[in-house]
Amino acid sequence: MLKKKFLLSLIIFQGILIILAIIAIIMGVFYKYGENDKFQKISISDINMAEIFLLDEKHYQHKIIEKDKIIFQIINIEDNKVKREIVIEK
């Protein structure tokens, strides 16, 4: 009788672990697709051409100088989305 209860508890524990793994996978998929919405799209007319530097064949860097900070934006060439933004404050 003790063996049967032990095996039953192991089966229930394994089922709970499987359910938790499925939930984690679903949350991971939603997190991955939610990352794409964080990128902002900029217009080419908003960019000063003197402040653009080509990083590689897929990205360029735009430098924005404001009062107390310098902002470096790394932008994808294909879709003009800001991939990363670095802010340096004085």
C-alpha positions in Angstrom: 0.0 0.0 0.0 2.8 2.4 0.8 4.4 1.7 -2.6 1.2 2.6 -4.4 0.8 5.9 -2.5 4.4 6.7 -3.2 4.1 6.0 -7.0 0.8 7.9 -7.1 2.4 11.0 -5.5 5.3 10.8 -8.0 2.9 10.7 -10.9 1.0 13.7 -9.5 4.3 15.6 -8.9 5.5 14.8 -12.5 2.1 16.0 -13.9 2.5 19.3 -12.0 6.0 19.7 -13.4 4.8 19.1 -16.9 2.0 21.7 -16.5 4.5 24.3 -15.1 6.8 23.6 -18.0 4.0 24.2 -20.5 3.1 27.5 -18.8 6.7 28.6 -18.8 7.0 27.9 -22.6 3.8 29.8 -23.3 5.0 32.8 -21.2 8.4 32.7 -23.0 6.7 32.8 -26.4 4.6 35.8 -25.4 7.7 37.6 -23.9 9.6 37.0 -27.2 6.9 38.5 -29.4 6.3 41.3 -26.9 9.9 42.4 -27.3 9.2 43.6 -30.9 6.7 46.2 -29.7 9.4 48.0 -27.7 11.3 49.3 -30.7 10.3 52.7 -31.8 10.2 53.7 -35.5 11.8 57.0 -36.5 11.4 59.0 -39.7 14.4 59.7 -41.9 13.4 63.4 -42.1 13.9 63.7 -38.3 17.6 62.8 -38.6 20.5 65.2 -39.2 22.6 63.6 -41.9 25.8 65.0 -40.3 25.2 63.0 -37.2 24.9 59.5 -38.8 27.6 56.9 -38.6 27.5 53.5 -40.4 28.2 50.7 -37.9 27.8 47.7 -40.2 25.8 46.6 -43.2 22.6 46.3 -41.1 22.8 49.2 -38.6 23.8 52.9 -38.3 24.2 55.2 -35.3 22.5 58.5 -34.8 23.9 61.0 -32.3 21.6 63.5 -30.6 23.0 66.2 -28.4 20.6 67.8 -26.0 21.2 70.2 -23.1 22.5 67.9 -20.4 22.8 64.6 -22.3 24.1 62.9 -25.4 21.9 60.1 -26.9 23.3 57.5 -29.2 20.7 55.5 -31.1 21.5 52.3 -33.0 19.0 52.0 -35.8 18.3 49.1 -38.2 18.7 50.2 -41.9 15.9 48.0 -43.3 13.0 49.2 -41.2 14.3 52.3 -39.4 13.6 50.9 -35.9 15.7 52.0 -33.0 17.3 48.8 -31.7 19.3 50.3 -28.8 19.5 53.7 -27.2 22.5 54.8 -25.0 22.1 57.9 -22.9 25.1 59.7 -21.5 24.4 62.5 -19.0 26.8 65.3 -18.2 
